[in-house]
């Protein structure tokens, strides 16, 4: 049940929880999602878990595996490039239209998302700051007053939220949103254009930097595991000595 008393299907509740855990970094890229284990952990049957995983696959956050499990998607530099190209077109148009078409009520809603993000960023609350940042972008889409843009954003929402969540400079992102809000409020379309291009560039750089860092960590872990396996082989190798410890001729 929601706060308003509306019924939420179990599969949707599971989907929301898993989606948030993936996007908030609780479930790391490449981690396994096994139906039975998830059902036990969440206190539900396997059917809503199966439906949730299918939804998350369609949203681009999960990669299916044979039988009854999946893994959290590991995004690549190519994925980031594809997302960035689509996001650039979508958000450049959305922000321009929001500057032209926003209403007083819509602007107040946008202001509230910026304030929430600034508060969270200054408190160092990464989860709350990133969720508020995602709310900011979704509110801009609604201010653009274009239903087709809304439909496109819904299809890409989870992947775009992942992309935006790669930024570690929480306050920097919040201040960029503050500047964009001011330009939208003043209906300064040209200023919005300049700011959104800068905003997209910093987001792109952050995402690629994260991928490079993750790749370096994976390589270090692989090397460490390789050294450990080699040491285990050395310890298990029989010594070349005969009776009494004399070398075998």
C-alpha positions as CSV (number, residue, x, y, z in Angstrom):
1,X,0.0,0.0,0.0
2,X,1.2,3.6,-0.7
3,X,0.7,6.5,1.6
4,X,-2.5,7.3,-0.3
5,X,-3.8,3.8,0.3
6,X,-3.2,2.6,-3.3
7,X,-2.3,-1.1,-3.7
8,X,1.1,-1.8,-5.1
9,X,1.6,-5.3,-6.7
10,X,4.3,-7.3,-5.1
11,X,6.3,-7.5,-8.3
12,X,6.3,-3.7,-8.6
13,X,7.5,-3.4,-5.0
14,X,10.3,-5.9,-5.6
15,X,11.2,-4.1,-8.9
16,X,11.5,-0.7,-7.1
17,X,13.6,-2.2,-4.3
18,X,16.0,-3.9,-6.7
19,X,16.2,-0.9,-9.0
20,X,17.0,1.4,-6.2
21,X,19.6,-1.0,-4.8
22,X,21.3,-1.2,-8.2
23,X,21.2,2.5,-8.9
24,X,22.3,3.4,-5.3
25,X,25.3,1.1,-5.7
26,X,24.2,-1.4,-3.1
27,X,24.3,-4.1,-5.8
28,X,27.5,-3.7,-7.7
29,X,27.9,-4.3,-11.5
30,X,28.4,-8.0,-12.2
31,X,26.8,-9.2,-8.9
32,X,24.5,-12.2,-9.2
33,X,20.7,-11.9,-8.9
34,X,19.4,-15.4,-8.1
35,X,15.6,-15.8,-8.0
36,X,15.6,-18.2,-5.0
37,X,18.1,-16.1,-2.9
38,X,16.2,-12.8,-3.7
39,X,12.9,-14.4,-2.8
40,X,14.2,-15.6,0.5
41,X,15.8,-12.2,1.3
42,X,12.7,-10.2,0.4
43,X,10.2,-12.6,1.9
44,X,8.3,-13.2,-1.3
45,X,7.7,-16.0,-3.7
46,X,9.9,-16.5,-6.7
47,X,7.2,-15.3,-9.2
48,X,7.4,-11.5,-8.3
49,X,11.2,-11.8,-8.3
50,X,11.1,-13.3,-11.8
51,X,8.8,-10.5,-13.0
52,X,11.0,-7.9,-11.4
53,X,14.1,-9.2,-13.1
54,X,12.3,-9.2,-16.5
55,X,11.4,-5.6,-16.0
56,X,14.9,-4.6,-15.0
57,X,16.3,-6.5,-18.1
58,X,13.9,-4.4,-20.2
59,X,15.1,-1.2,-18.5
60,X,18.7,-2.1,-19.3
61,X,19.9,-2.5,-15.7
62,X,20.2,-6.3,-15.6
63,X,21.7,-8.9,-17.9
64,X,19.9,-12.2,-18.1
65,X,21.6,-15.5,-17.6
66,X,20.4,-19.1,-18.2
67,X,17.7,-20.6,-16.0
68,X,16.8,-18.5,-12.9
69,X,19.4,-15.9,-12.4
70,X,20.9,-12.7,-13.8
71,X,23.6,-10.2,-13.1
72,X,23.7,-6.5,-12.6
73,X,24.7,-5.0,-15.9
74,X,28.3,-3.9,-16.3
75,X,28.2,-0.8,-18.5
76,X,31.0,-0.2,-21.0
77,X,32.5,2.9,-22.5
78,X,30.5,2.1,-25.6
79,X,27.3,2.0,-23.5
80,X,28.2,5.4,-22.0
81,X,28.8,6.9,-25.5
82,X,25.5,5.6,-26.8
83,X,23.6,6.9,-23.7
84,X,25.4,10.2,-23.9
85,X,24.4,10.8,-27.5
86,X,20.8,10.1,-26.8
87,X,20.8,12.0,-23.6
88,X,22.4,15.1,-25.3
89,X,19.6,15.3,-27.8
90,X,16.8,14.6,-25.3
91,X,18.0,17.0,-22.6
92,X,19.1,19.8,-24.8
93,X,15.6,20.0,-26.2
94,X,13.9,19.4,-22.9
95,X,15.7,22.2,-21.1
96,X,15.1,24.6,-23.9
97,X,11.4,23.8,-23.9
98,X,11.2,24.0,-20.1
99,X,12.7,27.5,-20.3
100,X,10.0,28.5,-22.8
101,X,7.0,26.7,-21.4
102,X,7.3,26.4,-17.6
103,X,4.4,27.4,-15.4
104,X,4.7,29.0,-11.9
105,X,3.7,25.8,-10.2
106,X,6.1,23.7,-12.3
107,X,8.9,26.2,-11.5
108,X,8.2,25.9,-7.8
109,X,8.4,22.1,-8.0
110,X,11.8,22.4,-9.8
111,X,13.0,24.8,-7.1
112,X,12.1,22.2,-4.4
113,X,14.2,19.5,-6.2
114,X,17.2,21.8,-6.3
115,X,16.8,22.7,-2.6
116,X,16.5,19.0,-1.7
117,X,19.6,18.2,-3.7
118,X,21.7,21.1,-2.3
119,X,20.7,20.1,1.3
120,X,21.7,16.4,0.7
121,X,24.9,17.3,-1.1
122,X,26.0,19.6,1.7
123,X,25.2,16.8,4.2
124,X,27.3,14.3,2.2
125,X,24.2,12.1,1.6
126,X,25.0,10.6,-1.8
127,X,21.9,8.5,-2.1
128,X,19.5,11.3,-1.3
129,X,21.5,13.8,-3.5
130,X,21.5,11.6,-6.5
131,X,17.8,10.8,-6.2
132,X,17.0,14.5,-5.9
133,X,19.2,15.1,-9.0
134,X,17.2,12.5,-10.9
135,X,14.0,14.2,-9.7
136,X,15.3,17.5,-11.1
137,X,15.8,16.1,-14.6
138,X,12.4,14.4,-14.5
139,X,10.8,17.6,-13.5
140,X,12.5,19.5,-16.4
141,X,11.0,16.9,-18.8
142,X,7.5,17.5,-17.4
143,X,8.0,21.3,-17.7
144,X,8.8,20.8,-21.4
145,X,5.1,19.9,-21.8
146,X,5.8,17.4,-24.6
147,X,4.2,14.0,-24.2
148,X,6.5,12.3,-26.7
149,X,9.5,13.5,-24.7
150,X,7.9,12.1,-21.6
151,X,7.5,8.7,-23.3
152,X,11.1,8.6,-24.5
153,X,12.4,9.6,-21.0
154,X,10.4,6.9,-19.4
155,X,12.0,4.2,-21.6
156,X,15.5,5.5,-20.8
157,X,14.9,6.6,-17.2
158,X,16.8,3.9,-15.4
159,X,19.8,4.0,-17.7
160,X,19.9,7.8,-17.5
161,X,19.6,7.7,-13.8
162,X,22.6,5.3,-13.7
163,X,24.6,7.6,-16.0
164,X,23.8,10.6,-13.8
165,X,24.7,8.6,-10.7
166,X,28.3,8.2,-11.7
167,X,29.2,11.7,-10.6
168,X,31.0,11.9,-7.2
169,X,31.0,15.7,-7.0
170,X,27.6,15.9,-5.4
171,X,27.8,19.6,-4.6
172,X,29.2,20.5,-8.0
173,X,26.2,18.7,-9.7
174,X,23.8,20.5,-7.4
175,X,25.3,23.9,-8.2
176,X,25.1,23.1,-11.9
177,X,21.4,22.4,-11.4
178,X,21.0,25.6,-9.5
179,X,22.4,27.6,-12.4
180,X,20.1,25.7,-14.8
181,X,17.1,26.5,-12.6
182,X,18.0,30.2,-12.7
183,X,18.3,30.3,-16.5
184,X,15.0,28.4,-16.8
185,X,13.2,30.7,-14.4
186,X,14.5,33.7,-16.4
187,X,13.4,32.0,-19.7
188,X,16.9,32.6,-20.9
189,X,17.0,29.9,-23.6
190,X,20.5,30.7,-24.9
191,X,21.9,30.6,-21.4
192,X,20.2,27.3,-20.8
193,X,21.8,25.9,-24.0
194,X,25.3,26.8,-22.8
195,X,24.7,25.4,-19.3
196,X,23.2,22.1,-20.4
197,X,26.1,21.4,-22.8
198,X,28.5,22.0,-19.9
199,X,26.4,19.8,-17.6
200,X,26.4,17.0,-20.1
201,X,30.2,17.2,-20.6
202,X,30.9,17.0,-16.8
203,X,28.5,14.0,-16.5
204,X,30.2,12.2,-19.5
205,X,33.7,12.8,-18.0
206,X,32.6,11.5,-14.6
207,X,31.0,8.3,-16.1
208,X,34.1,7.5,-18.2
209,X,36.3,8.2,-15.2
210,X,34.3,5.8,-13.1
211,X,34.6,3.1,-15.7
212,X,38.4,3.5,-16.0
213,X,38.7,3.3,-12.2
214,X,36.6,0.2,-12.0
215,X,38.6,-1.4,-14.8
216,X,41.8,-0.7,-12.9
217,X,40.5,-2.2,-9.7
218,X,39.3,-5.3,-11.6
219,X,42.8,-5.7,-13.2
220,X,44.4,-5.4,-9.8
221,X,42.1,-8.0,-8.3
222,X,42.8,-10.3,-11.3
223,X,46.5,-9.9,-10.7
224,X,46.2,-10.6,-7.0
225,X,44.1,-13.7,-7.6
226,X,46.7,-14.9,-10.2
227,X,49.5,-14.5,-7.6
228,X,47.5,-16.3,-5.0
229,X,46.8,-19.2,-7.4
230,X,50.4,-19.4,-8.4
231,X,51.4,-19.5,-4.7
232,X,48.9,-22.3,-4.1
233,X,50.4,-24.3,-7.0
234,X,53.9,-23.8,-5.7
235,X,52.9,-25.0,-2.2
236,X,51.2,-28.1,-3.6
237,X,54.2,-29.0,-5.9
238,X,56.2,-32.0,-4.5
239,X,59.9,-31.4,-3.6
240,X,62.5,-33.1,-5.8
241,X,64.4,-35.1,-3.2
242,X,65.1,-38.7,-2.5
243,X,65.3,-40.6,0.8
244,X,67.2,-38.8,3.5
245,X,66.7,-35.5,1.8
246,X,69.5,-36.1,-0.8
247,X,68.8,-34.7,-4.2
248,X,67.6,-37.2,-6.7
249,X,70.3,-37.9,-9.3
